Amino acid sequence: MRTGHMKLSPGQLIALSDSRVVWGWALAGGVALLLLPFAVSNYGLTLVVSAFVAVMGAVALNMLTGQTGLISLGQSGFLAVGAYANAILLSDYGLPVWLTLPAAGLATALVSLVVGVPSLRLKGLYLAITTLAFSFIINHAILYAEPLTHGPNGIFVKGATLFGLDLQRGMPLYYLALGLTLVTILAALNMTRTRIGRAWIAIRDHDIAARAMGIDLVRFKLLAFAVSSFFVGLAGALLSLQLRFINVDVFGLILSIEALAMIILGGLGSIAGAVLGAVFLSLLPEALRLFFGLVSDPNSTFYTNYVFEIRGIAYGVVIVAFLRFKPDGLIGMWRDIRKYWSNWPLAY
């Protein structure tokens, strides 16, 4: 039985995992995800794709806030840039989707540098307010740049095909979302093992000490904004493919709040925690719908009439409960459970 975590070589220190059990479960999970479309309905696939979009956004935000310590409330603005860039290139210019997706990420990364520059002198609440103001600026720019963005009329997203497959419906959309999500998670995991990832963590823990150690704060803070926003832009592009029609109303402030809540509930600074938090919060509304369907009259319209109020209350209760009783989040709960069973029957 594996009883410790002692590393005996540099390779073990930088490996994603040196546990065969972990790799075995990862392989089993990958196979299950590949076979999932054959076991669930189209509605279930829609829920899973929405969860994938949430995972991509949460993992990307974790790079910026969880690892670098730069609090951002501008995720809705970055999502809007990625979604509109993808929609414009697809629908108005007819570019292939394999070009529009990375282009959407690059456009978002470039725009993020405009927000990243103030971060060189701001942090904490001041930086959060700056990024929040950015999201409002983006929405207003979209409204008034009507020749490019179609303004308040929105854009119908069409033309996303690859090898003759329509990437905006059913299984093709699912597998595209799965591929992009895996790329995002693997990129984040590998980034933490590099000099860049270690520099981000040093900046988060103590930026003055990091500067004294020779870390270029300007370079690495801007890099954190750019890399994080690139993957948020990909998530926005995927969201536009799923929704098929986008306008500024889709990218409200609630998206930024939900993204921040996901990484807090999952466990701030943990990539696995970001994944767990994103899946948990994205599927919470569906769990509430099923719960009210069981305990109330099926013909009652109570839940449908007050769905947003009920969801908001549920989000608030969950966040307060975790911050009060489990500040380490879902990943902290998992570590406690794993530690308990590793030490059983001597656990206490």
N, C-alpha and C positions, 0 to 999 in steps of 0.2 A: 504494500500500500504506500502511496506517495504521502510522506509525512512532513516534508519541508520544502523550502524554496531556495536552497543554497545553490548558487551558480558556480560552476567549476571552470568556465572558460569564457573569453570575451564573446564568442558566438552565442552562448546561452544568454548573455546579458542583453544582446540586441535582438534576439529572436522574438517573433511575434508570440510564440509559445513553444516550450520544450516538452509539453505534456501530450502524450499520445491520446489521452482521454479527451482533451480539449479539441485536438484535431479530428478525432472521431466524431464528436458531437457536431463540429463545424461541417464535416462532410455529410452527416445525416441531415442537418438542417438545410444544406444546399440542395440535396436531392429532394427533400420535402418541398422546398420552394419551387423547384423545377416542375414537380408533379402537381402542384397546387391547382393550376388552372383546370385540370381534368377532374377535380373533386369538388369545386365550388361553382356557384352560379355566376352570371355576369354581374349581379349586384355585389356579390362577395368579392369579385375581382376589382370592382370599383373601389370598395373599401380598402382593399390591400394596396392598390395604387396610390390612394390618398395617404395611406400610412407610409409608403415609400417616399413620397414627396416630403412628408413631415420629417422622416428620418434624415433625408439629405439636408434639409434646412437646419435641423437641430445639430447634426454632426458638424456642419460648417460653422454654425454660431459657436459651438463649443471650442473650435480652434481660436476664435477671436476672444470670447469672454471667458471660457473655462480654462484655456491654456495660456493666453496672453494677458488676461485680466482687463481687457478693454470692453466695457459694458456698452452694448449697442441696442437701441430701440428702433433701428432703421431697417429691420429685416423686411418689412412689407415694401419699403421703397426699393430695396435690392431685388426682391422677387418681381416687382413690377417691371423693372428694367429688363430682367432676363426674359420675362413673359412677352413683353412688347417687342423686344429685339427679335425673338424667335418668330413671333406672329407676323411682324412686318417683313422679315426676310422670306418667310414661307409664302404668305398670301399676296404681298404686293410685288415682290421681286422674283418669286418662283424658284428660289434656291433650294437645293436638296437638303433634306433634314440632317444628313451627316455633316453638312457645313453650318447649318443654322444653330444647331445645339452648341458646339464649341464657340461659335461667334457670339451667342447670347451670353455665355460665361465670360468671354473676354470683354464684351461691352460692359458687363456689370463690374468686372474687376477694374476697368479703367475709370468708371464713374466713382467707384469706391475710393479711389485715391483723392478725389475732391473732398471726401469726408475724412479720409485718413490724415490729411495734412493738419487739421485742427487737433487731432489726437496727440500730436507731438508736444503740445503744451497743456492739454486737458486730460483729466481722468475722472473716474467715479461718476457722480451725478451730473457734472458739467458735460462730460463726454456723452452721457446717455441723452441729455436734452439736445445736444448738437445733432446726434444721429436721428433723434425723433423729428427735429425740425427738417432734416434732410428728406425724410419720408413724405412730409407735407409738401415740400418743394417739388419733389418728383411727381406727385399726383397733380399739382397745379401745372407743372410743365407739360405733362401729358394732355391735360385738358386744353391748354392754349396752343400747343403745337399741332393743330388739327391737320395741316397738310401732310404731316408725317405719321401721326399717331391716330388719326381719325377722331381726335377729341373725345367729347362725351358720347359719341355714337358707338365707340368700341370697335373691335375687330373680330370678324369671323376667321378662325384659324383653320386653314385647309391646305391640302397638298402634301401632308407628311406621309410619304410612302417610301418604302425601301424594299427592293427586290420584288416589287409588285404587291407588297403587303401594306395595308392601311394601318399605320402606327397609332391611330387615334381611337381604336376600338378593340375590345376583347383581348385575346391572347397576345397579339403583337405589341399592344400598349403595355401589357403586364411585363412581358419579357424585356422590353426596352427600359421600363422603370426599374426592374430588378437589376439589369446590367448597370445602369447609372448609379443605383444605390450601392451596389457592391464596389464599384470604382471609387465612389466617395468615401466609403468606410475604409477600404484598403489604403487610399491615399492619406487619410487622416492617421491611420495606424502607423504607416511608414514614416509620415512626417514627424511623429513624436520621437522616432528613433534617430533622427538626424540632428545635425548641429543646429539647424533652424528651429526644430521643436524644443531642444534644450534651451536655446536662447529665449524663446517665447515664455517658457516656464520661469526662467530666471527674471525676466521682465515682470511677470505677474507677481512673483514672490517679493522682489525688491528691485525696483528699476535703478535706483542710485547705485546699489552694489553691482548690478549687472553692468552699468556703464563703467564702473571702476575696474571690472574684469575685462574690459575691452569690447563689450558688445555694443554695436552701433544701434542705438535706440531708434533713430530715424528710419534706418533701413528695415529693421525687423518689425517695427510697428506697421509701416506701410505694407510690408510683405504680408503681415497677418491679415490686414484689411483686404488686400488683393486676392490672396488664396481663398480666404473664407468667402468672399463675395463671388468668386468664380463659381464655386459649387452652389451657392445660393442662386446664382443666375441660371445654372443648369436645372435646379429645382423649379425655378419660375418657368423656364422653357417647357419642362415636363408638365407643369400645371396647366399651361396654355394648351398643350396637346390634349390633355384630359378634358378640360372644360369646353374647348372648341369655340368659345366666345369669351372675350375678356374686355373689361372696362375698368375704370379706376375704382368702382365700387367694390371690386373683388379684393383690393389690396388696402383694407382698412387697418387701423391701429391695432385691432384685436389680433391680427396675425403676428405682429411683433411681440405682443404680450404673451401669446401662446408659445412662440418659439423660446422665449426666455423661461417660461414656466416649464417647458419640456426638459431643458438641461438642468434646471434646479431640482425638479422632481426625480429625474434620472440619477443625478449625482454630478455636481459641478466639477468639470475638469476630466471626466471619464467619458471616453468614446462609447463604451458599452452602456454606460448610464444614459447618454444622449439617445442611443437607439431605444432603450427600454422606455425612457420618458416620452419619446415621440410616439411610439406604438401605443403606449398607455393612454395618452391624452387624445390621440387621433381616433381611437376606438371607443373612448368613453361615451360620446354621444350615442353610438349604436348600442352600447350596453345599457344606457339609460332608457332608450326606446324599447328594448326588449323587456327591461324591468317593469316599465309602466304598462306594457302590453300584458304582463302576467298578473299584476296586482290591481288593474283597473278594468273597467268595462271596455271590451274591444271596440264598441261603437262610440265611445266617448272621444271627444276632440280636445280633451284637456291638454295632453302633451303637445299636440300639433299647434295649439293656440299659444302655448307658453314655452315653446321649445328653446328659444334663445335665453329666456329668463332662467329656466331650469338648468340649462347648460352652464350659464354663468355662475349660478349658485353652486353647482357641483364642482366647477373648476376652483372656486374660492375655498370651498370646504376641503377639497383634496390638498390644495397648496398649503393652507393653514395647518392641516393635520400633519403633513410631512415635515413642515418647518418646525413644528412643535415637538413631534415625537420621533421623527427620523430625518434629521437634517442632512444625513449622508445620502438620502434618496433611495431609489429602488436598487441601485447597485450596492449600497450599503446593506440593505436587507439581504441581498443575495450573498454578500460576503459573510454576514453573520450566520446565515443558514448553512453555508458551506463549511464554515469553521466549526459550527455545532456538530454536524454530521461527521466531519473529519476526526473530531475528538470523542465522538460517542463510543462507549457509554460513560466516559469520564467527563463529558461536557457538563457545565453547570451554569 
